[in-house]
Amino acid sequence: MVETEVKKLRVAKHLSQEQLAEKAKVSVRTIQRLEAGDDASISTLNLVASALGVEVGELFPQTQSAQQKEKIQSADEQLQSQLHQRHEEYHTFKSIYNACFIVIMMIWGCLFPLIHNNAFSSIAGVLWIGGWLLFGPLKKEIKIKRIDPKLDAKYPLTVNRIDKDKEAN
């Protein structure tokens, strides 16, 4: 039996066991076991801590055994590793997207002199400016619909982190 602060933190956030389980992507029974003092895996502790918006160490009272401290440190190391790997992959996506965007816009801009019809040239210019405006929302759409779900599946400990796609400090 391991005393945890899960129930206190859950109640302070006005969450039911079911809501916390859904947010943490674990079963209600897992939350019940944690609150009862049963031991849990490092992954589970990370998921619950992220769902509560706290660090793993905050799930336990300050009077921790050496074994608990070692487990908390291991959980934090796993989380930090996944966050770092996720940041690297997200940075790669942003770099590729930005490079494609610049190449497309440069090609589009270089085609203007080839257009000799003034009306079509004006329309192409407006579309070129519109392209600059459309690529921002397109990037967000790709991130939300394609990139985030893949990274969430690959790095499950980072799912509930608000800093999951921010640059590492």
Summary of the structure (lengths in Angstrom):
residues: 169
radius of gyration: 23.5
end to end distance: 36.9
largest distance: 79.9
contacts: 444
relative contact order: 0.12
helix: 76%
strand: 0%
